[in-house]
Amino acid sequence: MSADPVIYDKNTLEFVTVALEFCALVETASQHTLFSFTDKAVKIIPLLYLKATLLPGMEEPEDDNEPEHFITEHTYEAIRYRIANLLGEHDSYLDTFHPDIRYSDTPIASTISESLADVYQDLGDFAALFRQENEEVMAQALYNCRESFRVYWGQKLLNALKALHVVHFNEELSSGEDGFLTGGDIG
């Protein structure tokens, strides 16, 4: 079998790079200050979204076996907890795009930590499968990740970004003339 050009496409490789950076950020959330985490998150999330939209189109692979999952419930909860702990009272936001909003008379609350953990779950599995360097597995992982982005985690990512923007640029938390949070590393 010859190499699938889609898995070695420039846009695919750039997506893989950004996905790994996102995973590293959320995995190390407890090592950040609130400012450094939100500063990095509001930069990496739009880039991740952009790179996901640039993934090349591909047909569904013939192998319809369910790919292996590497992100366990324990890992998911650990990531969600670290982010929730870091964000504290800033973790909750009102989700205007929640599927149940049309049936509700009241706003539906979501959390940044759960949204980012949901994205991490898909990207962590994707990255682990891609690292196997088995082209069939890589193609299946890419297809599944692209489809999941389209129907699930793309919206989660945008919702989290909107909420993180509010946290990062919150005037109550800021000091200094520029209105930005202080106390973390920039870049």
KENU-162870 format. One record per residue: x, y, z negated of N, C-alpha, C, O in turn; residue number from 0. Coordinates in nm, 3 decimals, m for minus. Atoms other than C-alpha are relative to their C-alpha. Layout:
# residues N
X	Y	Z	X	Y	Z	X	Y	Z	X	Y	Z	NUM
...
END
This chain:
# residues 187
0.085	m0.118	0.000	0.000	0.000	0.000	0.089	0.123	0.000	0.184	0.132	m0.078	0
m0.081	m0.122	m0.008	0.139	0.341	0.095	m0.046	0.101	m0.106	m0.157	0.092	m0.158	1
0.028	m0.102	0.102	0.152	0.638	m0.142	m0.121	0.084	0.038	m0.135	0.124	0.154	2
0.117	m0.086	m0.020	m0.171	0.832	m0.180	0.048	0.145	m0.004	0.095	0.192	m0.108	3
m0.052	m0.137	m0.002	m0.081	1.186	m0.070	m0.071	0.093	m0.099	m0.012	0.194	m0.140	4
0.074	m0.086	0.093	m0.349	1.335	m0.300	0.066	0.003	m0.138	0.069	0.108	m0.202	5
m0.059	0.003	0.134	m0.172	1.223	m0.617	0.135	0.072	m0.005	0.183	0.106	m0.114	6
m0.128	m0.072	m0.005	0.152	1.389	m0.501	m0.015	0.140	0.061	0.084	0.207	0.089	7
0.029	m0.132	m0.053	m0.015	1.703	m0.367	0.050	0.107	m0.098	0.046	0.088	m0.219	8
m0.050	m0.111	0.083	0.132	2.031	m0.495	m0.103	0.042	m0.105	m0.068	0.063	m0.221	9
0.104	m0.042	0.095	m0.202	2.128	m0.655	m0.024	m0.104	m0.108	m0.053	m0.069	m0.223	10
0.014	0.106	0.100	m0.229	1.792	m0.828	0.113	0.007	m0.102	0.088	0.001	m0.222	11
m0.115	m0.006	0.090	0.121	1.819	m0.972	m0.004	0.124	m0.090	0.033	0.117	m0.207	12
0.015	m0.121	0.082	0.056	2.176	m1.090	m0.109	m0.020	m0.105	m0.094	0.025	m0.219	13
0.106	0.029	0.096	m0.268	2.060	m1.254	0.053	m0.088	m0.112	0.024	m0.064	m0.229	14
m0.056	0.090	0.100	m0.083	1.779	m1.430	0.087	0.079	m0.099	0.079	0.058	m0.220	15
m0.088	m0.081	0.085	0.173	2.029	m1.562	m0.080	0.084	m0.099	m0.048	0.089	m0.217	16
0.082	m0.085	0.086	m0.092	2.266	m1.698	m0.081	m0.084	m0.098	m0.097	m0.045	m0.214	17
0.074	0.090	0.089	m0.297	1.978	m1.841	0.089	m0.045	m0.116	0.044	m0.051	m0.230	18
m0.094	0.039	0.105	0.011	1.862	m2.033	0.027	0.115	m0.097	0.039	0.093	m0.217	19
m0.020	m0.117	0.087	0.068	2.215	m2.165	m0.121	0.021	m0.091	m0.106	0.050	m0.209	20
0.121	m0.012	0.081	m0.295	2.232	m2.281	0.000	m0.106	m0.110	m0.026	m0.074	m0.226	21
m0.002	0.108	0.098	m0.263	1.894	m2.454	0.102	0.029	m0.111	0.073	0.009	m0.229	22
m0.103	m0.033	0.099	0.058	2.003	m2.626	m0.047	0.111	m0.093	m0.020	0.108	m0.213	23
0.049	m0.110	0.084	m0.108	2.323	m2.748	m0.099	m0.050	m0.104	m0.084	m0.018	m0.222	24
0.100	0.044	0.097	m0.406	2.151	m2.908	0.057	m0.104	m0.097	0.014	m0.111	m0.212	25
m0.064	0.098	0.089	m0.190	1.870	m3.048	0.080	0.068	m0.111	0.095	0.012	m0.220	26
m0.083	m0.072	0.098	0.024	2.128	m3.229	m0.073	0.118	m0.062	m0.009	0.210	m0.115	27
0.079	m0.114	0.051	m0.260	2.360	m3.337	0.036	0.034	m0.145	0.042	0.152	m0.180	28
m0.029	m0.027	0.142	m0.170	2.322	m3.706	0.135	0.066	m0.020	0.164	0.114	m0.129	29
m0.131	m0.063	0.011	0.179	2.456	m3.634	m0.004	0.147	0.042	0.099	0.216	0.039	30
0.015	m0.136	m0.049	0.043	2.787	m3.504	m0.069	0.088	m0.103	m0.140	0.040	m0.191	31
0.083	m0.096	0.070	m0.087	3.101	m3.662	m0.127	0.017	0.084	m0.131	m0.025	0.200	32
0.122	m0.025	m0.075	m0.437	3.203	m3.561	0.030	0.080	0.126	m0.021	0.049	0.234	33
m0.033	m0.083	m0.115	m0.290	3.468	m3.334	0.075	m0.078	0.107	0.040	m0.072	0.224	34
m0.080	0.069	m0.103	m0.031	3.248	m3.163	m0.083	m0.106	0.072	m0.066	m0.126	0.193	35
0.085	0.101	m0.064	m0.288	2.974	m3.099	m0.096	0.066	0.098	m0.106	0.023	0.213	36
0.097	m0.064	m0.090	m0.552	3.207	m2.955	0.071	0.070	0.115	0.019	0.075	0.226	37
m0.076	m0.068	m0.106	m0.288	3.400	m2.761	0.037	m0.099	0.110	0.021	m0.070	0.229	38
m0.036	0.101	m0.099	m0.166	3.084	m2.591	m0.125	m0.059	0.066	m0.125	m0.084	0.187	39
0.122	0.060	m0.053	m0.518	2.942	m2.550	m0.067	0.089	0.104	m0.113	0.040	0.207	40
0.068	m0.087	m0.097	m0.660	3.250	m2.374	0.083	0.017	0.127	0.034	0.072	0.226	41
m0.083	m0.001	m0.121	m0.372	3.222	m2.127	m0.004	m0.134	0.073	m0.013	m0.138	0.196	42
m0.007	0.131	m0.064	m0.362	2.847	m2.065	m0.137	m0.046	0.051	m0.144	m0.114	0.153	43
0.133	0.048	m0.040	m0.740	2.788	m2.042	m0.040	0.051	0.138	m0.086	m0.029	0.220	44
0.036	m0.042	m0.137	m0.801	3.010	m1.737	0.089	m0.065	0.105	0.042	m0.096	0.215	45
m0.091	0.066	m0.093	m0.495	2.858	m1.571	m0.042	m0.146	0.023	m0.039	m0.195	0.135	46
0.046	0.138	m0.011	m0.621	2.507	m1.644	m0.126	m0.006	0.086	m0.138	m0.094	0.171	47
0.122	m0.004	m0.079	m0.962	2.596	m1.501	0.033	0.022	0.148	m0.018	m0.048	0.235	48
m0.040	m0.029	m0.137	m0.803	2.745	m1.189	0.064	m0.123	0.065	0.028	m0.161	0.176	49
m0.070	0.117	m0.057	m0.575	2.444	m1.135	m0.096	m0.116	0.024	m0.080	m0.191	0.120	50
0.099	0.106	m0.021	m0.870	2.207	m1.176	m0.085	0.029	0.124	m0.122	m0.063	0.196	51
0.080	m0.033	m0.119	m1.066	2.396	m0.909	0.079	m0.017	0.128	0.020	m0.032	0.235	52
m0.085	0.014	m0.118	m0.770	2.365	m0.671	0.038	m0.146	0.029	0.108	m0.174	0.126	53
m0.032	0.140	m0.025	m0.745	1.987	m0.702	m0.056	m0.041	0.136	m0.167	m0.005	0.172	54
0.047	0.041	m0.133	m0.770	1.829	m0.359	m0.119	m0.095	m0.011	m0.131	m0.173	m0.105	55
0.114	0.090	m0.006	m1.090	1.653	m0.265	0.048	m0.141	0.032	0.149	m0.160	0.099	56
m0.036	0.138	m0.027	m1.080	1.279	m0.253	m0.124	m0.087	m0.009	m0.220	m0.055	m0.080	57
0.109	0.095	0.007	m1.309	0.987	m0.198	0.015	m0.083	m0.126	0.125	m0.103	m0.178	58
m0.004	0.085	0.118	m1.403	0.770	m0.489	0.081	m0.125	0.030	0.057	m0.193	0.130	59
m0.080	0.120	m0.023	m1.144	0.494	m0.521	m0.087	m0.125	0.001	m0.190	m0.131	m0.066	60
0.076	0.125	m0.013	m1.263	0.145	m0.432	m0.005	m0.077	m0.130	m0.105	m0.144	m0.158	61
m0.005	0.071	0.127	m1.159	0.004	m0.768	m0.094	0.068	m0.098	m0.069	0.181	m0.139	62
0.098	m0.061	0.089	m1.459	0.066	m0.991	0.015	m0.046	m0.144	m0.078	m0.035	m0.224	63
m0.027	0.039	0.138	m1.299	m0.072	m1.307	0.010	0.124	m0.087	0.066	0.226	m0.046	64
m0.009	m0.110	0.096	m1.333	0.153	m1.608	0.146	0.015	m0.041	0.207	m0.082	m0.087	65
m0.140	m0.017	0.039	m0.990	0.305	m1.673	0.018	m0.009	m0.151	m0.076	0.011	m0.229	66
m0.035	0.011	0.141	m0.818	0.253	m2.003	m0.012	0.136	m0.068	0.016	0.240	m0.008	67
0.008	m0.122	0.078	m0.880	0.510	m2.276	0.110	m0.002	m0.106	0.131	m0.102	m0.173	68
m0.111	m0.010	0.093	m0.591	0.630	m2.488	m0.033	0.090	m0.119	0.023	0.073	m0.227	69
0.037	m0.092	0.108	m0.751	0.906	m2.695	m0.109	m0.067	m0.082	m0.224	m0.079	m0.038	70
0.093	0.070	0.088	m0.915	0.725	m2.984	m0.089	0.100	m0.073	m0.064	0.220	m0.071	71
0.087	m0.085	0.080	m1.194	0.858	m3.201	0.080	0.067	m0.112	0.057	0.183	m0.147	72
m0.085	m0.056	0.106	m0.934	0.906	m3.475	0.084	0.117	0.053	0.094	0.221	m0.012	73
m0.080	m0.107	m0.061	m0.711	1.113	m3.245	m0.087	0.121	0.032	m0.049	0.235	0.005	74
0.095	m0.107	m0.032	m1.009	1.315	m3.123	m0.034	0.080	m0.127	m0.027	0.203	m0.127	75
0.038	m0.066	0.125	m1.117	1.391	m3.481	0.118	0.077	m0.060	0.099	0.186	m0.115	76
m0.118	m0.069	0.053	m0.761	1.483	m3.584	0.023	0.131	0.075	0.054	0.233	0.014	77
m0.016	m0.122	m0.081	m0.737	1.733	m3.296	m0.109	0.101	m0.035	m0.080	0.218	m0.058	78
0.112	m0.089	0.031	m1.082	1.876	m3.367	0.019	0.063	m0.138	m0.005	0.182	m0.156	79
m0.020	m0.049	0.136	m1.001	1.908	m3.738	0.111	0.106	m0.006	0.094	0.210	m0.070	80
m0.111	m0.096	0.002	m0.667	2.084	m3.680	m0.043	0.135	0.056	m0.010	0.240	0.001	81
0.045	m0.126	m0.061	m0.828	2.341	m3.453	m0.103	0.067	m0.089	m0.097	0.189	m0.109	82
0.103	m0.055	0.088	m1.129	2.387	m3.683	0.063	0.062	m0.124	0.023	0.170	m0.167	83
m0.069	m0.050	0.119	m0.899	2.431	m3.981	0.073	0.132	0.030	0.070	0.225	m0.050	84
m0.071	m0.121	m0.038	m0.692	2.691	m3.798	m0.096	0.117	0.025	m0.072	0.229	m0.020	85
0.095	m0.107	m0.034	m0.992	2.887	m3.670	m0.089	0.039	m0.117	m0.138	0.152	m0.122	86
0.082	m0.031	0.118	m1.184	2.867	m3.998	m0.137	0.051	0.038	m0.209	m0.011	0.117	87
0.133	m0.059	m0.023	m1.491	3.091	m3.993	m0.020	0.044	0.145	m0.133	0.073	0.184	88
0.010	m0.045	m0.140	m1.416	3.184	m3.630	m0.027	m0.116	0.097	m0.031	m0.095	0.218	89
0.015	0.117	m0.084	m1.476	2.831	m3.501	m0.136	m0.006	0.071	m0.144	m0.055	0.183	90
0.136	0.011	m0.055	m1.853	2.862	m3.438	m0.030	0.111	0.100	0.017	0.224	0.088	91
0.051	m0.098	m0.097	m2.015	3.034	m3.143	m0.136	m0.045	0.049	m0.170	m0.163	0.036	92
0.130	0.034	m0.056	m2.357	3.045	m2.984	0.018	m0.044	0.143	0.079	0.026	0.224	93
m0.017	0.060	m0.131	m2.374	2.825	m2.678	m0.123	0.026	0.085	m0.226	m0.039	0.066	94
0.114	m0.035	m0.085	m2.602	2.979	m2.417	m0.015	m0.094	0.118	m0.115	m0.088	0.190	95
0.007	0.094	m0.111	m2.526	2.703	m2.167	m0.025	m0.143	m0.046	m0.014	m0.237	0.033	96
0.027	0.133	0.053	m2.610	2.408	m2.392	m0.122	m0.057	0.072	m0.220	0.015	0.093	97
0.113	0.058	m0.075	m2.841	2.165	m2.207	m0.133	0.008	m0.075	m0.239	0.011	m0.011	98
0.125	m0.003	0.078	m3.097	2.179	m2.492	m0.054	0.140	m0.022	m0.160	0.156	m0.082	99
0.043	m0.138	0.026	m3.123	2.561	m2.493	m0.137	0.029	0.058	m0.212	0.107	0.000	100
0.130	m0.027	m0.061	m3.424	2.556	m2.263	m0.115	m0.054	m0.084	m0.229	m0.011	m0.065	101
0.103	0.056	0.086	m3.616	2.353	m2.525	0.000	0.061	m0.139	m0.078	0.019	m0.225	102
m0.018	m0.054	0.134	m3.513	2.564	m2.821	m0.047	0.145	m0.009	m0.031	0.224	0.084	103
0.040	m0.138	0.028	m3.658	2.879	m2.971	0.113	0.076	m0.069	0.106	0.199	m0.083	104
m0.111	m0.063	0.070	m3.333	2.947	m3.152	0.131	m0.032	0.073	0.140	m0.132	0.144	105
m0.130	0.026	m0.063	m2.972	2.973	m3.035	0.060	m0.130	m0.053	0.031	m0.173	m0.165	106
m0.067	0.125	0.037	m2.762	2.658	m3.044	0.146	0.030	m0.028	0.217	0.087	0.055	107
m0.139	m0.024	0.039	m2.433	2.673	m3.230	0.089	m0.113	0.050	0.051	m0.230	0.047	108
m0.104	0.094	m0.039	m2.123	2.503	m3.097	0.128	0.043	m0.068	0.133	0.148	m0.133	109
m0.129	m0.038	0.058	m1.763	2.504	m3.210	0.109	m0.005	0.106	0.108	m0.090	0.195	110
m0.116	m0.003	m0.089	m1.446	2.593	m3.029	0.077	m0.130	m0.015	0.122	m0.189	0.083	111
m0.079	0.121	0.027	m1.275	2.298	m3.195	m0.058	m0.121	0.071	0.018	m0.200	0.127	112
0.060	0.115	m0.068	m1.524	2.046	m3.058	0.012	0.014	0.151	0.039	m0.084	0.221	113
m0.012	m0.020	m0.145	m1.520	2.200	m2.711	0.141	m0.032	0.048	0.159	m0.101	0.148	114
m0.138	0.027	m0.040	m1.139	2.190	m2.696	0.037	m0.147	m0.019	0.113	m0.203	0.060	115
m0.026	0.144	0.020	m1.129	1.837	m2.840	m0.065	m0.082	0.111	m0.009	m0.183	0.154	116
0.065	0.069	m0.112	m1.376	1.727	m2.571	0.086	0.008	0.126	0.104	m0.092	0.196	117
m0.087	m0.017	m0.117	m1.149	1.870	m2.300	0.127	m0.083	m0.020	0.173	m0.151	0.073	118
m0.122	0.076	0.029	m0.845	1.717	m2.469	m0.021	m0.150	0.020	0.068	m0.218	0.071	119
0.027	0.143	m0.015	m1.009	1.374	m2.472	0.013	m0.043	0.146	0.078	m0.144	0.175	120
m0.010	0.034	m0.143	m1.046	1.372	m2.093	0.141	0.022	0.054	0.193	m0.062	0.127	121
m0.133	m0.029	m0.053	m0.710	1.535	m2.023	0.107	m0.091	m0.060	0.202	m0.128	0.009	122
m0.095	0.092	0.062	m0.523	1.316	m2.271	m0.003	m0.137	0.065	0.101	m0.197	0.091	123
0.012	0.128	m0.071	m0.660	1.002	m2.110	0.057	0.011	0.141	0.129	m0.077	0.187	124
m0.051	m0.023	m0.135	m0.585	1.145	m1.766	0.153	m0.002	0.002	0.215	m0.071	0.083	125
m0.146	m0.010	0.003	m0.225	1.230	m1.857	0.064	m0.135	m0.030	0.165	m0.171	0.032	126
m0.055	0.132	0.034	m0.163	0.889	m2.015	m0.008	m0.095	0.119	0.085	m0.172	0.143	127
0.013	0.085	m0.118	m0.294	0.713	m1.705	0.095	0.043	0.111	0.153	m0.040	0.180	128
m0.089	m0.052	m0.104	m0.095	0.938	m1.473	0.145	m0.037	m0.027	0.222	m0.064	0.066	129
m0.138	0.034	0.039	0.226	0.864	m1.666	0.036	m0.144	0.033	0.154	m0.179	0.039	130
m0.027	0.140	m0.030	0.189	0.496	m1.581	0.068	m0.018	0.136	0.129	m0.122	0.162	131
m0.063	m0.001	m0.133	0.309	0.579	m1.227	m0.047	m0.116	0.089	0.024	m0.158	0.180	132
0.065	0.098	m0.086	0.078	0.315	m1.080	m0.095	0.080	0.089	m0.191	0.139	0.040	133
0.073	m0.091	m0.090	m0.063	0.488	m0.773	m0.150	m0.025	0.002	m0.228	0.070	0.013	134
0.143	0.027	0.005	m0.399	0.312	m0.785	m0.062	0.057	m0.126	m0.169	0.117	m0.122	135
0.048	m0.052	0.129	m0.442	0.402	m1.152	0.002	0.153	0.003	m0.091	0.218	m0.045	136
m0.011	m0.147	m0.009	m0.323	0.758	m1.084	m0.113	0.058	0.084	m0.173	0.159	0.047	137
0.108	m0.048	m0.087	m0.575	0.800	m0.801	m0.135	m0.009	m0.071	m0.215	0.084	m0.063	138
0.125	0.016	0.075	m0.860	0.665	m1.018	m0.008	0.105	m0.110	m0.113	0.165	m0.131	139
m0.003	m0.098	0.109	m0.755	0.889	m1.308	m0.026	0.141	0.054	m0.100	0.218	m0.007	140
0.020	m0.132	m0.059	m0.740	1.194	m1.083	m0.145	0.019	0.043	m0.205	0.123	0.017	141
0.140	m0.008	m0.042	m1.080	1.120	m0.932	m0.093	0.018	m0.121	m0.180	0.105	m0.120	142
0.084	m0.008	0.120	m1.237	1.065	m1.276	0.014	0.135	m0.069	m0.084	0.193	m0.115	143
m0.024	m0.129	0.066	m1.077	1.378	m1.420	m0.067	0.113	0.077	m0.129	0.202	0.018	144
0.062	m0.103	m0.084	m1.193	1.590	m1.128	m0.152	m0.002	m0.012	m0.216	0.103	m0.022	145
0.145	0.013	0.015	m1.549	1.456	m1.155	m0.046	0.044	m0.138	m0.148	0.111	m0.152	146
0.035	m0.039	0.136	m1.554	1.502	m1.531	0.011	0.151	m0.018	m0.070	0.211	m0.089	147
m0.012	m0.147	0.001	m1.433	1.860	m1.486	m0.126	0.061	0.060	m0.184	0.154	0.005	148
0.114	m0.054	m0.071	m1.715	1.923	m1.243	m0.129	m0.009	m0.081	m0.207	0.087	m0.084	149
0.128	0.020	0.068	m1.995	1.782	m1.456	0.005	0.021	m0.151	m0.101	0.029	m0.214	150
m0.005	m0.004	0.145	m1.867	1.815	m1.812	0.099	0.101	m0.059	0.059	0.205	m0.112	151
m0.094	m0.078	0.079	m1.546	1.965	m1.939	0.034	0.137	0.058	0.089	0.221	m0.012	152
m0.022	m0.134	m0.055	m1.522	2.260	m1.700	m0.082	0.104	m0.075	m0.031	0.211	m0.110	153
0.087	m0.091	0.075	m1.818	2.424	m1.875	0.045	0.011	m0.145	0.042	0.120	m0.202	154
m0.051	m0.002	0.138	m1.680	2.326	m2.219	0.121	0.094	m0.010	0.135	0.170	m0.105	155
m0.120	m0.083	m0.003	m1.353	2.495	m2.126	m0.036	0.148	0.006	0.021	0.230	m0.066	156
0.042	m0.140	m0.013	m1.525	2.817	m2.020	m0.070	0.051	m0.125	m0.048	0.165	m0.166	157
0.067	m0.041	0.124	m1.745	2.825	m2.330	0.102	0.028	m0.110	0.092	0.128	m0.181	158
m0.105	m0.019	0.100	m1.440	2.784	m2.552	0.080	0.126	0.028	0.115	0.200	m0.064	159
m0.075	m0.120	m0.037	m1.255	3.056	m2.360	m0.075	0.126	m0.041	m0.016	0.219	m0.097	160
0.080	m0.117	0.036	m1.538	3.302	m2.410	0.005	0.024	m0.151	0.022	0.137	m0.196	161
m0.005	m0.012	0.146	m1.544	3.233	m2.784	0.140	0.036	m0.049	0.155	0.117	m0.140	162
m0.139	m0.032	0.039	m1.163	3.242	m2.812	0.035	0.145	0.033	0.110	0.209	m0.040	163
m0.022	m0.140	m0.035	m1.161	3.577	m2.635	m0.049	0.091	m0.113	0.019	0.185	m0.152	164
0.057	m0.080	0.109	m1.385	3.719	m2.906	0.089	m0.008	m0.124	0.115	0.094	m0.188	165
m0.087	0.016	0.116	m1.163	3.575	m3.180	0.131	0.073	0.021	0.176	0.147	m0.067	166
m0.133	m0.057	m0.025	m0.837	3.687	m3.020	m0.001	0.152	0.002	0.093	0.216	m0.045	167
0.006	m0.145	m0.013	m0.949	4.042	m2.952	m0.095	0.064	m0.100	m0.144	0.174	m0.077	168
0.089	m0.049	0.104	m1.161	4.087	m3.266	0.063	0.117	m0.073	0.172	0.105	m0.129	169
m0.055	m0.121	0.062	m1.111	4.439	m3.399	0.013	m0.013	m0.152	0.100	0.050	m0.211	170
m0.011	0.018	0.145	m1.172	4.327	m3.759	0.130	m0.068	m0.038	0.182	m0.047	m0.148	171
m0.122	0.074	0.028	m0.867	4.104	m3.736	0.125	0.073	0.049	0.238	0.036	0.015	172
m0.115	m0.064	m0.063	m0.650	4.344	m3.545	0.057	0.112	m0.086	m0.008	0.164	m0.177	173
m0.062	m0.117	0.058	m0.411	4.608	m3.658	0.094	0.056	0.106	0.139	m0.015	0.195	174
m0.085	m0.062	m0.100	m0.203	4.852	m3.464	m0.083	0.070	0.105	m0.205	0.056	0.110	175
0.066	m0.084	m0.098	m0.285	5.083	m3.177	m0.062	m0.077	0.115	m0.162	m0.033	0.173	176
0.046	0.071	m0.118	m0.337	4.820	m2.909	m0.126	m0.082	m0.022	m0.184	m0.133	0.074	177
0.122	0.075	0.028	m0.629	4.648	m3.084	0.017	m0.150	0.007	m0.082	m0.223	0.004	178
m0.023	0.143	m0.006	m0.465	4.308	m3.061	0.041	m0.050	m0.137	0.092	0.026	m0.220	179
m0.045	0.063	0.124	m0.401	4.069	m3.345	0.152	0.011	m0.009	0.221	0.015	0.093	180
m0.145	m0.001	0.018	m0.055	4.085	m3.492	0.039	m0.120	m0.085	m0.047	m0.185	m0.145	181
m0.048	0.102	0.089	0.159	3.833	m3.670	0.038	m0.131	0.066	0.070	m0.227	m0.005	182
m0.038	0.124	m0.066	0.233	3.570	m3.408	0.099	0.027	0.111	0.127	0.142	0.146	183
m0.091	m0.017	m0.112	0.474	3.510	m3.132	m0.081	0.020	0.126	m0.189	m0.036	0.140	184
0.067	m0.028	m0.125	0.376	3.635	m2.791	0.078	m0.068	0.112	0.199	m0.051	0.126	185
m0.065	0.064	m0.114	0.445	3.424	m2.486	0.029	m0.142	m0.018	0.084	m0.206	0.073	186
END
